[in-house]
Amino acid sequence: MAANLQRDDLHGIYMTEEAFERLISVESPYRYELIDGVVYDMTGSTPEHSAIAANVEGLLREQLGRSGPCRTHRDQYVAIPGKPAVVPDVVLTCDLADWDKDKRLQPFMIQSPLIVFEVLSPSTERYDRTEKFARYMCCPTLEVYILVSQDEQHIEVYRRSMGWKQERFSTGQTIKLEQLDLELPVRSIYEGVL
């Protein structure tokens, strides 16, 4: 997600966690995140950012099919136990309660993320690497956190099974995600972008 996180930014509004939860409980075309007590509108991004997220989602859908329990979502809230919800660029869940109309949370919020992708923006990179990552680690179902650069073919993968240690991937390499036997060629993630 992209945002301007400058302290003097007029788009950031101080807000309590309770007020934030009320704000996001109403269906809206906007996506907000609460960062250090300030709410930011995370809606909108660069064309490169959007294309990379679409490529990731397309690769996942292509390999997963559309009939199994696993689904991808873009720009949807993820519930974080004991912390404010966040909005990843792409999230994969295999919990039926996260997408079945009769079982999902109202308002819609993913409860069981398995794999999360964040496309890095200059305005949110520090947040994605620190506070947002720390929030995601609170999700007991999260197994993989992936940071994708939008300026160069560079991807970082963090896996719970490896103690969240960084793995780096670049041009010509393929990311293998054993959880669902997925393969994500770096060149395909950046196709039509870089």
C-alpha positions in Angstrom: 0.0 0.0 0.0 1.1 3.5 -0.6 0.7 6.5 1.7 2.4 9.7 2.7 3.5 9.1 6.3 4.9 12.5 7.1 3.9 13.8 10.5 2.8 17.1 8.9 0.7 15.3 6.3 -2.8 16.7 6.4 -4.2 13.3 5.4 -3.3 11.6 8.7 -5.8 12.0 11.5 -5.1 11.1 15.1 -7.5 8.4 16.2 -8.0 5.9 19.0 -8.0 2.1 18.2 -11.7 2.0 19.1 -12.5 4.8 16.7 -10.4 3.2 14.0 -12.3 -0.1 14.5 -15.6 1.8 14.1 -14.3 3.6 11.0 -13.4 0.3 9.2 -16.5 -1.5 10.3 -18.5 0.5 7.6 -18.2 -0.6 4.0 -16.2 1.9 2.1 -14.2 2.2 -1.1 -11.3 3.5 1.0 -8.8 1.4 2.9 -7.3 2.9 6.1 -4.5 1.9 8.4 -3.8 3.1 11.9 -0.1 3.8 12.3 1.2 5.2 15.7 -2.2 6.5 16.6 -2.7 8.2 13.2 -5.1 6.9 10.6 -4.0 7.1 6.9 -5.9 6.5 3.7 -4.0 3.7 2.0 -6.1 3.8 -1.2 -4.3 4.3 -4.5 -0.9 3.4 -5.7 1.5 3.8 -8.7 0.7 1.9 -11.9 3.8 -0.3 -11.2 2.6 -1.1 -7.7 -0.8 -2.0 -9.0 0.6 -4.1 -11.8 2.9 -6.1 -9.6 0.1 -6.9 -7.1 -2.1 -8.0 -10.0 0.7 -10.2 -11.4 1.1 -11.8 -7.9 -2.6 -12.4 -7.6 -2.8 -13.8 -11.1 0.1 -16.2 -10.6 -1.5 -17.5 -7.4 -4.9 -18.0 -8.9 -3.4 -19.7 -11.9 -1.7 -22.3 -9.7 -4.4 -22.6 -7.1 -7.4 -22.9 -9.5 -10.8 -21.5 -8.4 -12.5 -24.5 -6.9 -10.4 -25.4 -3.8 -10.5 -23.8 -0.4 -7.7 -21.3 -1.0 -8.5 -17.8 -2.3 -6.5 -14.6 -2.9 -7.7 -11.2 -2.0 -6.4 -7.7 -2.8 -6.8 -4.6 -0.7 -8.9 -6.3 2.0 -8.5 -5.9 5.8 -6.8 -8.6 7.8 -7.8 -9.0 11.4 -4.7 -8.9 13.7 -5.2 -10.4 17.2 -5.0 -7.6 19.8 -3.8 -5.0 17.2 -5.4 -2.7 14.6 -6.3 -4.4 11.3 -4.1 -3.9 8.3 -4.5 -4.0 4.5 -2.0 -6.1 2.5 -1.6 -5.8 -1.2 -2.3 -9.5 -1.7 -3.3 -12.1 0.9 -3.9 -15.8 0.4 -6.1 -17.7 2.8 -7.3 -21.3 2.8 -9.9 -20.9 5.6 -13.4 -21.3 4.2 -14.6 -18.8 6.9 -12.5 -16.1 5.2 -14.5 -16.2 1.9 -17.7 -18.1 2.3 -20.6 -15.6 2.4 -22.3 -17.4 5.2 -19.2 -17.8 7.4 -17.1 -14.7 6.9 -16.8 -11.8 9.3 -19.2 -8.9 8.8 -17.8 -6.4 7.8 -15.5 -8.6 5.7 -12.1 -9.0 7.3 -9.7 -11.9 6.7 -9.0 -13.9 9.9 -6.6 -16.6 8.7 -4.0 -15.2 6.4 -1.5 -17.9 5.2 0.7 -15.9 2.8 0.9 -12.0 2.7 2.5 -9.9 -0.1 3.3 -6.2 0.3 4.6 -4.2 -2.6 7.0 -1.7 -1.2 6.4 2.0 -1.7 8.8 4.8 -0.6 6.2 6.2 1.7 5.4 2.8 3.5 8.5 0.7 3.2 9.7 1.4 6.7 6.3 0.6 8.1 5.9 -2.6 6.0 9.3 -3.8 7.3 8.7 -3.0 11.0 5.3 -2.3 12.6 3.2 -4.0 9.9 5.4 -7.1 9.8 5.2 -7.2 13.7 1.4 -7.1 13.4 1.3 -9.9 10.9 3.5 -12.1 13.1 0.7 -12.0 15.7 -1.5 -14.0 13.2 -1.0 -17.7 14.2 -2.0 -18.8 10.7 0.6 -16.6 8.8 3.4 -18.8 7.4 5.0 -16.5 4.8 5.5 -12.7 4.5 6.8 -11.4 1.2 8.1 -7.9 0.4 8.2 -7.0 -3.3 10.2 -4.0 -4.6 8.5 -1.9 -7.2 11.7 -0.3 -8.4 13.9 -3.3 -9.1 13.4 -7.1 -9.5 14.1 -7.8 -5.8 11.9 -9.8 -3.5 12.3 -10.7 0.2 10.7 -13.8 1.7 10.2 -14.3 5.4 9.0 -17.7 6.6 7.7 -18.6 10.1 9.3 -22.1 9.7 12.7 -20.4 9.3 12.4 -18.0 12.2 11.4 -15.1 9.9 14.9 -15.0 8.5 15.2 -13.0 5.2 15.6 -14.8 1.9 16.4 -12.8 -1.2 15.3 -13.5 -4.7 16.0 -11.6 -7.9 15.9 -11.8 -11.7 16.0 -15.4 -13.0 15.1 -17.0 -9.7 11.9 -18.7 -8.6 10.3 -18.5 -5.1 9.0 -21.9 -4.0 6.2 -21.9 -1.4 5.9 -25.5 0.0 2.7 -24.7 1.8 0.7 -25.1 -1.4 3.4 -26.3 -3.8 3.5 -22.9 -5.4 6.2 -21.6 -7.7 6.5 -17.8 -8.3 9.1 -16.9 -11.0 10.5 -13.4 -10.2 10.3 -12.5 -13.9 6.5 -13.3 -13.9 5.9 -11.1 -10.9 7.5 -8.2 -12.7 6.1 -9.0 -16.2 5.1 -5.8 -18.0 6.6 -3.7 -15.2 10.4 -4.0 -15.1 
